[in-house]
Amino acid sequence: MSQEPIGLSRRQILAAVGGIGTAGAVAGVGTGAYLSDRQRVTNALKTGSIAIDVDCDACSIVDGRLAFAFDGIDRGDGDTIAVSLTVGTNPARLWLRTRCPPISDSLGDALAVVFRVDGETITAGSLSAVSRTLATGVRLEGCTDPETPVALSLEWELPDDVPDSLAGETTDLTVELVAEQCRHVDADSARDPFESVAPCDEPPDCVACPEQNGNRIARATFAYDGPDGETTLTLLRGSDTVEFERTVEPGDTFTAALHDPPGIKGGPDFDVVVDGTTIGDFHISCSQPFGPGLVISDGTYSLTVLEALDTEENYLCGVTS
C-alpha cells in the first residue's frame, strides 16, 4: 500500500463525531486519564490534573474508548481518518493501545491501513494486523506540551480485488488512551500502563478447501444477516434430512456440525431454508468454494460463513470469489 494519502472521498464511515471533549485526572506514577463519555467542563479539574481534548472527524466514544467503525463500504473505497489529541494544564506522556481483533474478521483482514503519529508511520498492514500490533500499547510522544496537538491518522482502503462478499460487511478499530503527567515524574520513573497486557492470539494457519481428497468440511460457524425479524433457519442435507434447525434473528451466530469424522457419512450437498423457503445451498466436498466470507443468499435472506474447519481440524482460508 502506498505511503502517500489515498485521497479518495470520505464515504460510509459510521459514527462521525466532531470536536469531542474528554477529561481525566492524573496524580503521579501509574495513574492515568482514560477517555470518557463526558464533555469537558472548563475549570472543573483540580491542579495537577490533565485534560485530553479529542477532535476526530469520523469516530465515536464507546465504553470510554475511541471507536472507528466501517460499515457499507465497497471495493475501491478509501480515505484517511484524522484525530487530534491535545493535553491541557500540564505536559503529559501519552500511551495508546487497540483492542484485539476477532480471530475471524474477513473485512478486517482485507482492509489495508496505515497508522501514523504526527506523520510518522507507526505500523501498516491489514486492519486486523495493525490491531494486533498495537494491542500491547505504544507510547506516542516524550512529553507533550499543553495545547500542542498530537496528530493521529488512520489511512484505509478496501482493495478492488477483494471478494464481492466483503462489500457491506462491518468491522471496527477500538483505541484506548492513557495520559500521565510529566511534572514530578521523570522519564526513568515513568511506567508503561500497558506493560502487563498480553499479546493478542494469532489467527490460526488456514488451508485451502481440500477438494477431492476425501477430507470434507466438518463444521462451520455462520452469521444470520437478516432481514429483520425472528425466523426459523434450517440446514437440510440432500434437501430432506434436517441436520440443523434454530430460531434466529439478524446478528445471531451459530456453529453447525456438517460432517462426523472419521467415516464419510451422508451427501455433500446442503440446502439453507428460512421459514420454509430455500434461499441457497452449499457443498462440503469443496467442489465449490467454501470458507469465511462466503455469503448464501436469495437476495432477501442472507447467511455468511464466519469460520470453517475440515475433518482434520484445519481452519479453512477465506473464499476468494
Beta strands, then each sheet from edge to edge (+ up, - down):
strand 1: 13-14
strand 2: 21-24
strand 3: 50-56
strand 4: 60-62
strand 5: 65-71
strand 6: 78-88
strand 7: 92-98
strand 8: 112-117
strand 9: 120-126
strand 10: 138-139
strand 11: 150-157
strand 12: 170-181
strand 13: 206-207
strand 14: 217-226
strand 15: 231-237
strand 16: 241-248
strand 17: 253-257
strand 18: 269-274
strand 19: 277-283
strand 20: 295-297
strand 21: 302-310
strand 22: 315-316
sheet 1: 1+ 5- 4+
sheet 2: 1+ 5- 12+ 7- 10+
sheet 3: 2+ 3- 6+ 11- 8+ 9-
sheet 4: 13+ 22+
sheet 5: 17+ 14- 21+ 20-
sheet 6: 16+ 15- 18+ 19-
end
